[in-house]
Amino acid sequence: MLLAQRTDPKLIITARTLVEHNYSTKILQRNGFRLLGNVWDKEDGDVWEWLYDKDGK
């Protein structure tokens, strides 16, 4: 992620997970992601969307 943001500082990195606390959400939190909220995904339905916060880590 750091290399990508050094190359393009305007880059926005997001992730999506199931709407439940699990290992995926723990890994995202430990790596500087913050939960934005619920979004609708046409393949998976209701999911959580996460945003990498470069200042949060």
C-alpha positions in Angstrom: 0.0 0.0 0.0 2.8 2.4 0.8 4.4 1.9 -2.6 1.1 2.5 -4.3 0.5 5.7 -2.4 4.0 7.0 -2.9 3.5 6.5 -6.6 0.1 8.2 -6.6 -0.7 10.1 -3.3 -4.3 10.7 -4.5 -4.9 6.9 -4.6 -7.8 5.7 -2.5 -7.5 2.1 -1.2 -10.7 0.4 -0.1 -11.8 -3.1 0.9 -15.1 -4.8 1.5 -16.0 -7.6 3.9 -19.0 -9.5 5.1 -21.1 -7.6 7.7 -19.5 -9.3 10.7 -16.4 -9.1 12.9 -14.0 -11.8 11.8 -10.3 -12.3 11.0 -10.6 -10.2 7.8 -11.8 -7.2 9.7 -9.1 -7.6 12.4 -6.4 -7.7 9.7 -7.9 -4.5 8.0 -8.0 -2.7 11.4 -4.4 -3.7 12.3 -3.3 -2.4 8.9 -4.8 1.1 9.2 -8.2 0.6 7.6 -11.3 2.2 9.1 -14.9 1.1 8.7 -16.9 3.6 6.5 -20.2 1.7 6.8 -22.5 -0.5 4.8 -22.7 -0.6 1.0 -24.6 -2.7 -1.5 -22.6 -5.0 -3.7 -24.4 -6.6 -6.6 -22.6 -9.9 -6.1 -22.5 -10.1 -2.3 -25.4 -8.0 -1.1 -24.9 -5.9 2.0 -21.2 -5.6 2.9 -18.9 -3.3 5.0 -16.7 -0.9 3.1 -13.3 0.0 4.6 -10.9 2.8 3.8 -7.2 2.8 4.3 -6.3 5.7 6.5 -2.6 6.4 5.9 -2.5 8.8 8.9 -4.2 6.3 11.1 -1.4 3.8 11.2 
